Amino acid sequence: MQNKTENAPVAWQMNCPVSLPANADCVTLAHGEGGRLSRKLVQERIVRVLKNEYLVALNDAAQLPEIRGPVALTTDSFVVSPLFFPGGDIGSLAVFGTVNDLAVSGAKPLWLTLSLIMEEGLPLVILDRILESIAKAAEATNVKIVAGDTKVVPRGAADGLFINTAGVGELISPIPPGPATLQEQDELIVSGPIGRHGIAVLAVREELGLEPQPRSDCGSLLRPVQCLRNEMGDQIRCLRDATRGGVAAVLHEWAEACELTLSIDERSIPVSPDVRGVCELLGLDALHVANEGTMVIAVKQGAAAAALKVLHSLPETAGALLIGTVTPRGIAPVTVRRTLGPEQPLDDPLGSPLPRIC
């Protein structure tokens, strides 16, 4: 007998785009035991949707073609709650988040692995919807999911679904040299309005009832990074997607690496009205709120105008702005000139004000 949805946690259904009939089939512990139900789950639900020449073999390890040159490898885990939010879901988030990490590291993403940790009682229609989202995101970024794993944990242990990924990409020269190479007067850019992902997840989770609902920026940075690199070459110092800890966390990591001060101007930082309103209401700083399709870019002195021209030509980054410069080490690693008042230190995030957003 399959478990049904009578006792399914509300969080699974929050903002869910599919209706859940009362008698919907659900994941059972038997789906994780390696037997007939496990094979059926993998073959009829997962491989059917994510099908490619590497995955269909169902080997213990994917046999991949040779890459000539250096390789980038990243891994990530996704535990966002709820599973669905305006602008995305845990599936698209897992693919875009992994692809973005490879892209900003100077790599062309090629292959992903996908591990699903499912909770007993997860409705299979929700799993199907998330797998469809994964497939669409993979197709949009031209990556293939070549290996994976499934596990089932007892009811109440995983908020429905956790996802772990690994990503492999081919490093393409010139590789951005990284934050340790930042120099005085280098320029700092953000690729679009900040804080959208964290606020979108918060608004759904806490049922704030905002209309229209804030929408996550969950999406691929692959095309903007490729276009920037093609046009700017070695004018780019470093790039980083501003996920947990937001823009503030990126700036502090870079300041620590270069031992200079990164100075930004609050008036230049793009923040959408809905994000600004929620932050003011709850006492949050948008600089500390997570993004999932927005990056921070550092370019050499005088190169910001050319970089912004490239970014403004793309719909994903049409809202990019120059937000600051690198200066000699001063009163703090990172400073911000607020709208009213003098320049002041920008705190390094000690912990996430919005947990479980990725």
N, C-alpha and C positions, 0 to 999 in steps of 0.2 A: 504493500500500500504506500502511496505517495503522501507525504505530509501536505496539509492544505494551509491556506493563508489566514485562518481565523485569528491566530495569535501573532500575526506578523507585526513587527514594530512600525509605528507610524512613520518613523524617519525614512523607511524604505519607500513610502508612498509620497513623501513630501516633494512637491513639484514634479512628480513622476508624469511623463507624457503618455503613459499607457494606462488603461483601466485594468483593475485587478478583480476578476470574478471571484466570488466567494470560494469556489471549488478549484481554483488554479493549482496546477501541479507545482511543487516546490523542490528545492534541493534537499536531499536526505543525507545522512551520514554514509549511507551505502554508495553514494556517488563519489566518495573519496577513498573507497577501499580497493580500487584497482580491478574490480570485477566487471560483470556485464554492464551494470549501470554506468560505471566510469567510462568504459569504452563507448557506450552509446552517447554519453554526454560529450565526449571529446570529438567523436566522429560526426555525429548528427547535428551538433550545435556549434562547436567551436571551429573545427576544421572546415565544415561546410561554408561558414561565413568568411573565414580568414584564409581560405584556400590559396596556396601557391605551390610552385614546384618543389620547394624545400620542405614545406610543412606536411604535404600529403604523404610523404614517406613514413612518417611517424617513427623515426629512428630515435634512439636515446640522445643523439647529438646531431645537429644539422650539419650536412656536408656542404660547405660554402666555397665559392670560387676564390682563387688567389687575388689578393690585393697587392699591387706593387707600390711600395712606399709605406710610410708610417701610418699607424692606425690609432684612432681614438676610441676609448671604451668608457661608458658611463653606466651607472645603475641608479634606480630611484624606486621609491615605494609610495603608494597613494592610499590614503585612509580618509579622504574627504567625507564629511557628513553634513548634509544629506548627500545621497548618491547623485542626485540631479539638482541643477541650479540653472538660473537663467543664463544662457550662453554656452552651456555645456553639461557634461556629466563626468563621472569618474573615468569612463572609457576614453573619451576624447582628451581629457586632462592627462591621462597616462601617456598617450602617444605624443601629444604636442609637448608636454613637459620634457620627455626624453629627447625628442628631436631638437628642441630648442637648446638643451644643454650641449648637444653635439655641435649644433650650428654656431653658437657663440664661442665655442672652443676652436673653431677653424676647420671643422670637419664637414664633409658631405655625408649625411646620414644614409646608411644602407640597410641595416638589418636590426630588428628588435626581437627580444624574447619577452614572453608574457606569462606571468604566473598569477593564477587566480586563487585567492584564499576566500572561500565562500562559507557563509554561515548557514547551518541547517535551518531550513525554513525560507530561504530566499526564493521568492517566486521566479519560476523559470522564464516567465514573460519579461521580467525585469532584466534577467541575465541576457536574454536574446536582444533586448533593446540596447544594452551596453555593448554587446559584441558587434552589433551593427554600427554603432558609433565608433568603435575601435577600427573597424574595417574602413569606414569613410575617412577617418583621420589619417590612417596609413596610406590610403590611396591618394589623398590630397598632398601628402608630403613625400610620395614616391618611395616609401620604405616598405619592406616586407617583414612580416612576423614569421620567424623561421623555426622557433622552438618555444616550448612552454611547459607548464605544469599546472595541475589542479589539486587543491586540497580542500577538505571540508572540516570545519570546526563546529563544536556543539552550539546550539542555540544560545544567543546572548554574548558570544565571544568575538564577533567581528563586525557589528553594525551592518550586516548584509554582505558586504564584499570589500576586500582589500586587494590591491593589485601591486605586483612588483614587476619591474621591467629592467632589462639591460639593453643598451644600444651600442652598436658598432658603426663607426664611420671612417671614411678615408680622409686623412688630413691633407688639405690643399694649401699650397704655398701662394703668397706669403702668409704664414700663420701669425695672427696678432700676438705680439711678444708678451703681453700681460701687464698687470698693474705695477710690477716692480720697475718697469721702464718709464713710468709717468714722470714728466718733467714740468717745471714751473711754466705757467702760461698755457699748458695744454687745456683743451676745452671739453666741457662735459655736456652731454646731450641725453635727453630722455625721449624715447621713441613715441610716446603718446600719453594720454591722461592716465594718472597713476591711481592705484588703490581699488580698481574696479572689481577684481576677482574677490578679494577679501570681503568687500562690502556686499557683493551679490550673494555670497555664501551666508554671511551673517544675517542678511535680511530674510532669507528663506528659513534658515535654521531657527531664528528667534521669532519668526512669523510677525515681522514688523508691519505688514500690511501696506507697504509703500506702493503707490501707483503713479507712473509705471514702475515696475520692479527694476532695481539696478541690475545691470547686465554684466557678466564677467567678460574680461578680455581674453579668455581662454582661446588660444589660437597659435598658429605656426609663425615663427619668426624666420623661417628658412629663406623665403624670397627676399625680405628686406636685408638680411645678412649677406646673401649672395650678391645682391645688387650693390650694396655698400662696398663689399670687398672688391668687386669687379671695377668699380669707379675710383675707389680711394686707395687701394693697394696698401702700401706701407705707411700711409698717413693715419691708419687706425692703430691706436695703442692697445686697446682692450675693449671687450664687450661682455656684458653679463645680463642674463635675464633676472629680473628683480622679483624673485618669488618670496619665500618666507623671510620676514624682516623688512621687505619692501626696498625702496630705493636707499633708505638710510643704512641698511645692512650692507648693501653693495659698496656704498661710499666708504664705510668704515673699514671694510676688508681691503679696499684699494689703498686707503690712507695708511693702513698698517704695513702694506707691502712696499710702498714707495717712500714712507717716512716724510711725507709732505702734508700740507693741509688742502683738503678739497672744500672749496667755498661755493655755496650755491645761494641763489636769490629766490625767496619764496614767491615773489611776484611773477617769476618766469616759469614756475612749475605748473604744468597743465593738470587741473583737477576738474572733473565734470561736476555740474551742480548737484546731482544726486549724491555723489560721494562726499562732496564738501558738506552737504546738509547733514548726512548721517554722522560724519566725523564731528561736526560741531555739536550735534545733539548728544553724542555719547562720549565726548571728550577725547576723541582719537586724533592722531596726527596721520594724515594720508601718506606721509613719507615712510611710516612704519607698516603700512598695510600691504598685503601681498598682491602681486600681479602674476598673471600666467601667460601673457602675450605682449609684455612690455619690457624693454631692455634699456640699460644704461650704456652709453657709448663714450669712450674717451678718444679724442683725436688730437693730432699735433696742433700747435698754435697756428691759427689762421685757416685751418681746414674745416671749421664748423659750417661755414656757409655752403661749401660744396657738399658736405655730408647731408645737410638739411635739404638741399635741392633734390638729392636722390631720395631721401625719405619722404618728402612731400609729394613725390611723383607716384607713390604707392598708397592704395587705400588703407592698408594695415597700419601705416605710420604717418598718415597725413597730418596728425596732430603733434608731430615731433617739435621740440623746442630746445634751444640752448639754455641750460640752467645754471652754469657756473664755470669756474676755472680752477686750475691747480695753482696753489700759491706756496710760498715758503712756509715751513712748519711754524705755526703761531700758537694761539691760545688753546687750540684743540685740534684733533685730527680732522674733524669735519665741522664746518660752521655754516650757519644759515642766517641770511639777512631777512628778518621777518618783515611783513608788510608795514607794520608800525614798530619802530624801535631799532636799536643798533644790532650789529652782527653778534651772534651768540652761538655757543656750542650746540651741535645737534647730537642728542643722546644716541649712544649705541643701543639697539634693542637688547634688553636683557632676556626677554621671552616674548612669545607671540601674544599680542592682545586678542588675537582671534585664532584659537587652536583649531586643528583639524580642517584646514582649508585646502590642503593638497594631499 
